[in-house]
């Protein structure tokens, strides 16, 4: 039975991959009548921090027909906390594991949810894909452009289903308004402004400290260059403590809105990138990156995407904490996680539609109906019943904008991009195409 089940899931995934890549493969419709034990997906979750709470409902939903085999984290108390949480939701007990490599090696695991810190996203996902796992990888799906390319190559080579956690791709109100934009509701879309503002507080300076009890510090670092432990690092503040682990606010949040902007304008790689990034609040605290950024991405066809990010200034510039504004020759659209508004060229409100799915916006961890639907889409794609809403080969273009913005900030210089290959046409920028890895941890296909 187990062999038959895994063969079904393997065949279904190849069929879906064929659909996604335009191949003449089995249609999703041909799988609709396949139900029962062969349909059950064995799942592991790696990374049990703030975001994991957004996944529990989907793991327990009968309609998803999955078995949660593993809860994995490098911090013991995170494993215990997650186990206690799911104990009241499931009628069985998942195994607790410290090492992501062990769950990847388990041939009974069909799918990995990779919600580890950023530096683990692509390397851990590539490891899993090579072992035959389907992967749901949280944003950002990669730490740098080299990993971006490798992740897409792994998906293609091993015919796995790989979805990024850009859940607004599964929001029906967003799907509907993007379709209308593509059909010409606002004429020719030429510019999008993606924005995020929050009121994050002061961050402690890093100080040498003992490794916290229960933390596997070596495994937390994984692919990253080794260093001694400093206080406050493992629990979220790794986002702001240099580039060894995090991708700053562009990777942490801009991924979502830049993705919607690019989707609306139907563009891939830009041709020019320029940013102005500064640290503007608590200038003497431990935050080591920009907390405010204006970025401009120019594309072929006279199209532009701008990013307005203010991590530590809560002023509501555009009437909300996060969202995307799309300008066209005949009108404008405002869309966020809660609704969309359609305006004519004169600025008159023509239509407003609210989302039926509630989703977290600025709160750490987030979660809600959009995440639930996004996860269900991932499972249905594994079974061959649907196409992915955020296939990794498309999501990687949005991820590239994140990396370009961070590179431009780090070298303090604008640069051009080859729109065919995505290569940055500046030698200094290309020095940051990849990263240095701990010896023996380099991702390999």
C-alpha positions in Angstrom: 0.0 0.0 0.0 2.8 2.5 0.9 4.6 1.8 -2.4 1.3 2.4 -4.3 0.6 5.6 -2.4 4.0 7.1 -3.1 3.9 6.0 -6.8 0.5 7.8 -7.1 1.9 11.0 -5.5 5.0 10.8 -7.7 3.0 10.4 -10.9 0.5 13.1 -9.9 3.3 15.5 -9.2 5.0 14.8 -12.6 1.6 15.4 -14.3 1.1 18.7 -12.5 4.7 19.7 -13.3 4.0 19.0 -16.9 1.0 21.2 -16.8 2.9 24.0 -15.1 5.7 23.9 -17.5 3.5 23.6 -20.6 4.2 19.9 -21.3 1.9 17.5 -22.8 1.3 15.6 -19.6 -1.7 14.2 -17.8 -4.4 16.7 -17.1 -5.4 17.7 -13.6 -9.0 16.7 -14.5 -7.9 13.0 -14.9 -7.1 12.8 -11.2 -10.4 14.1 -9.8 -11.8 10.7 -9.0 -8.8 9.4 -7.2 -9.5 9.3 -3.4 -8.7 7.3 -0.3 -5.4 6.1 1.2 -3.4 6.7 -1.9 -4.4 10.3 -1.6 -2.9 10.8 1.9 0.2 13.1 2.0 2.8 12.6 4.8 4.1 16.0 5.9 6.9 17.3 8.0 7.2 20.9 9.3 10.7 22.3 9.9 10.8 25.6 11.8 8.5 26.0 14.7 8.8 29.7 15.5 6.2 32.5 15.2 4.9 31.5 11.7 4.1 27.9 12.5 0.8 28.8 14.2 -0.5 29.8 10.8 -0.2 26.2 9.6 -1.9 24.2 12.4 -5.4 24.5 11.0 -4.4 23.2 7.6 -2.6 20.2 9.2 -5.7 19.2 11.1 -8.3 19.9 8.3 -9.9 16.6 7.3 -10.3 17.8 3.7 -6.6 18.1 3.3 -6.2 14.4 4.1 -2.6 14.6 5.4 -0.6 13.0 8.2 1.7 15.3 10.1 4.7 13.0 10.7 7.3 15.4 12.1 7.6 18.7 14.0 11.2 19.8 13.6 13.2 22.7 15.2 16.7 23.3 16.5 15.3 24.7 19.8 13.9 22.1 22.2 11.2 24.4 23.7 9.9 25.2 20.3 9.3 21.5 19.6 7.6 21.0 23.0 5.4 24.1 22.5 4.3 22.9 19.0 3.7 19.4 20.3 1.4 20.7 23.0 -0.4 22.8 20.5 -1.2 20.1 18.1 -2.1 17.5 20.8 -5.6 18.9 21.0 -6.0 19.1 17.2 -4.8 15.7 16.1 -5.7 12.1 17.2 -2.1 11.0 16.8 1.3 12.4 17.9 3.9 13.6 15.4 7.5 12.8 16.0 9.7 15.5 17.4 13.0 16.0 15.6 16.0 18.4 16.0 17.7 17.9 12.7 16.0 18.8 9.4 18.3 16.4 7.5 16.8 13.4 9.3 13.2 14.2 8.3 14.4 14.8 4.7 16.1 11.3 4.7 12.8 9.6 5.8 11.4 8.1 2.6 7.9 8.1 4.1 7.8 11.9 4.1 6.1 13.2 1.0 6.2 17.0 1.6 8.3 19.4 3.6 7.0 22.7 5.0 10.2 24.8 5.3 9.6 27.7 7.6 13.1 27.9 9.0 15.1 31.2 9.0 15.9 32.7 5.6 19.4 31.2 5.2 17.9 27.7 5.5 15.1 28.2 2.9 16.8 27.3 -0.4 19.5 24.9 1.0 17.0 22.9 3.0 14.4 22.9 0.2 17.0 21.8 -2.3 18.0 18.9 0.0 14.4 17.9 0.3 13.6 18.1 -3.4 16.7 15.9 -4.2 15.2 13.3 -1.8 11.9 13.3 -3.7 10.0 15.7 -1.4 7.5 18.3 -2.5 8.2 21.6 -0.8 6.2 24.5 0.6 8.9 27.1 1.3 8.1 30.3 3.2 9.2 33.6 1.8 11.8 34.5 1.0 12.4 31.3 -0.9 16.1 32.1 -1.2 18.9 34.1 0.4 20.6 35.3 -2.8 20.3 35.1 -6.5 22.5 32.0 -6.9 20.1 30.1 -4.6 17.2 31.5 -6.5 18.4 29.9 -9.7 19.3 26.7 -8.0 15.9 26.3 -6.4 14.2 26.6 -9.8 16.7 24.2 -11.3 16.0 21.6 -8.6 12.3 21.9 -9.1 12.7 21.3 -12.8 15.3 18.5 -12.6 13.5 16.5 -10.0 9.9 17.2 -11.1 8.7 18.2 -7.6 5.9 20.6 -6.6 7.5 23.7 -5.0 5.4 26.6 -3.8 6.5 29.8 -2.1 4.5 31.2 0.9 3.3 34.3 -1.0 -0.3 33.5 0.1 -2.0 36.5 -1.5 -1.6 34.6 -4.8 -4.4 32.4 -3.5 -6.7 35.3 -2.4 -9.8 35.3 -4.6 -10.3 39.0 -4.5 -6.7 39.6 -5.6 -7.0 36.9 -8.3 -10.1 38.6 -9.6 -8.8 42.1 -9.8 -5.5 41.0 -11.3 -7.5 39.2 -14.0 -9.5 42.4 -14.7 -6.3 44.4 -14.9 -4.9 42.0 -17.5 -8.2 42.3 -19.4 -7.8 46.1 -19.6 -10.1 47.4 -16.8 -7.6 50.3 -16.1 -6.2 50.4 -19.6 -2.5 49.9 -19.9 -0.9 49.4 -16.4 2.4 51.2 -16.3 3.3 51.7 -12.6 2.8 50.0 -9.3 3.7 51.2 -5.8 4.1 48.4 -3.2 4.3 49.6 0.4 4.7 48.5 4.0 4.8 50.5 7.2 5.1 49.2 10.7 6.2 50.5 14.1 8.9 48.0 15.0 10.7 49.0 18.2 14.3 49.2 19.4 16.5 46.2 18.9 19.2 45.2 21.5 22.8 45.2 20.5 24.4 41.8 20.0 26.5 40.7 23.0 28.6 37.5 23.5 26.5 35.1 25.5 26.2 31.4 26.3 24.1 29.3 23.8 20.6 29.2 25.2 19.6 25.9 26.9 18.0 23.6 24.3 19.3 25.4 21.2 21.5 23.5 18.7 23.5 26.6 17.6 25.6 24.7 15.1 22.4 23.4 13.3 20.7 26.8 13.5 23.6 28.1 11.5 23.5 25.2 9.1 24.7 26.5 5.7 25.8 29.9 7.1 29.4 30.8 7.9 30.1 29.9 11.6 30.4 32.4 14.3 30.1 32.5 18.1 26.6 32.9 19.6 25.4 36.4 20.5 22.4 37.3 22.6 19.0 37.9 21.0 20.1 36.2 17.7 18.1 33.0 17.4 14.7 34.4 18.3 13.6 36.6 15.4 16.3 39.3 15.7 18.5 37.3 13.3 16.4 39.2 10.7 18.3 42.5 11.5 21.7 41.2 12.6 23.7 41.4 9.3 23.4 39.3 6.2 24.5 35.9 7.4 21.0 34.8 8.2 18.4 37.4 7.1 17.4 39.3 4.0 16.2 42.5 5.8 12.7 43.9 5.3 12.7 43.4 1.6 12.9 39.6 2.1 10.8 39.6 5.3 7.8 41.6 4.0 8.3 43.3 0.6 8.3 39.9 -1.1 4.5 39.9 -0.8 3.6 43.3 -2.2 6.4 43.3 -4.9 5.0 39.9 -6.0 1.5 41.4 -6.4 2.9 44.4 -8.3 4.9 42.3 -10.7 1.9 40.0 -11.2 -0.3 43.0 -12.1 2.2 44.5 -14.5 3.1 41.1 -16.1 6.9 41.7 -15.9 9.8 39.5 -15.0 13.3 40.8 -14.5 13.8 44.5 -14.4 16.3 46.4 -16.5 17.4 48.9 -13.8 17.4 49.0 -10.0 18.0 52.0 -7.8 17.4 52.3 -4.0 17.7 54.7 -1.2 17.9 52.8 2.1 18.6 54.3 5.5 18.4 53.5 9.2 16.1 56.3 10.4 14.9 55.2 13.9 16.8 54.2 17.1 19.9 54.9 15.1 22.2 53.7 17.9 20.4 50.4 18.5 21.4 46.9 17.3 19.5 46.9 14.1 22.2 46.6 11.4 20.3 47.2 8.2 18.0 49.8 6.6 14.7 50.3 8.3 13.4 52.6 5.6 13.8 52.1 1.8 12.6 53.7 -1.4 13.4 51.4 -4.3 12.7 51.8 -8.0 12.6 48.9 -10.5 12.4 49.8 -14.2 11.2 47.2 -16.7 11.0 47.0 -20.4 7.9 48.5 -21.9 8.1 51.7 -19.8 6.8 49.9 -16.7 8.0 50.7 -13.2 7.5 49.2 -9.7 8.4 51.3 -6.7 8.8 50.0 -3.1 8.1 52.3 -0.2 9.1 50.5 3.0 9.0 52.0 6.5 9.6 49.4 9.2 9.7 51.7 12.2 7.4 54.5 11.2 3.7 53.7 11.6 2.4 56.7 9.5 -0.3 55.3 7.2 0.9 56.9 4.0 -1.5 55.0 1.7 -4.4 54.3 4.1 -3.2 50.9 5.2 -0.2 49.1 6.7 0.7 47.2 3.5 -0.7 46.9 0.0 -0.2 47.6 -3.7 -1.4 50.4 -5.9 -1.5 49.8 -9.7 -1.8 52.8 -12.0 -3.1 52.4 -15.6 -3.8 54.7 -18.5 -7.5 54.6 -17.7 -7.7 54.1 -13.9 -6.1 52.8 -10.7 -6.4 49.9 -8.4 -5.6 49.7 -4.7 -5.4 46.1 -3.4 -4.3 44.7 -0.1 -5.1 41.6 1.9 -8.5 42.8 2.9 -10.0 44.3 -0.2 -9.5 46.0 -3.5 -10.7 49.3 -4.8 -11.1 50.2 -8.5 -11.0 53.9 -9.5 -11.5 55.5 -12.9 -9.0 57.9 -14.5 -10.7 60.8 -12.7 -10.2 59.2 -9.3 -13.8 58.2 -8.8 -14.5 54.9 -6.9 -16.0 52.4 -9.4 -16.0 49.2 -7.4 -14.9 47.9 -4.0 -14.7 44.2 -3.1 -13.7 42.8 0.3 -11.9 39.6 0.8 -13.8 36.6 2.2 -10.6 35.3 3.8 -9.2 37.1 6.8 -5.4 37.2 6.9 -2.9 38.7 9.3 -1.2 41.9 8.1 1.4 43.3 10.4 1.3 41.0 13.3 4.2 38.6 13.7 3.4 35.2 12.4 0.2 36.2 10.6 -1.9 33.5 9.2 -5.6 33.2 8.2 -7.8 32.1 5.4 -5.4 33.0 2.6 -2.7 30.8 4.1 -5.2 28.0 4.5 -6.2 28.2 0.8 -2.6 28.5 -0.3 -1.7 25.4 1.5 -4.7 23.5 0.2 -3.6 24.5 -3.3 -0.2 23.0 -2.6 -1.7 19.7 -1.5 -4.1 19.7 -4.5 -1.2 20.3 -6.8 0.8 17.4 -5.4 -2.3 15.2 -6.1 -2.5 16.5 -9.7 -5.9 18.2 -9.1 -4.7 21.8 -9.5 -1.9 24.0 -10.8 0.1 25.9 -8.2 -0.9 29.5 -7.5 2.7 30.4 -6.8 4.9 28.0 -8.6 8.6 28.6 -7.7 9.8 29.4 -11.2 7.4 32.4 -11.3 7.9 33.4 -7.6 11.6 33.5 -8.2 11.2 36.6 -10.4 9.6 38.4 -7.4 12.3 37.1 -5.2 14.9 38.5 -7.6 13.6 42.0 -6.9 14.3 41.5 -3.2 17.8 40.5 -3.9 18.5 43.3 -6.3 17.2 45.8 -3.8 19.4 44.4 -1.1 22.5 44.3 -3.3 21.9 47.9 -4.5 21.7 49.0 -0.8 24.8 47.0 0.2 27.0 48.4 -2.6 25.3 51.9 -2.4 24.9 52.0 -6.2 22.3 51.6 -8.8 22.8 49.1 -11.6 21.3 47.7 -14.8 20.1 44.1 -15.2 20.0 41.8 -18.2 16.2 41.2 -18.5 16.8 37.8 -20.2 19.3 36.2 -17.7 18.7 38.3 -14.6 22.4 39.0 -14.2 23.4 42.3 -12.7 25.4 44.3 -15.1 27.9 45.6 -12.5 31.0 43.7 -11.3 30.6 44.9 -7.7 26.9 43.8 -7.6 27.8 40.4 -9.1 30.2 39.8 -6.1 27.0 39.4 -4.1 25.3 37.1 -6.6 25.9 34.2 -4.1 27.2 33.8 -0.6 29.9 32.0 1.3 28.8 28.8 3.0 30.1 26.8 5.9 32.4 24.1 4.6 30.4 21.1 3.4 27.1 22.9 3.5 27.1 24.2 -0.1 23.8 23.5 -1.9 24.3 21.1 -4.7 21.9 19.7 -7.4 
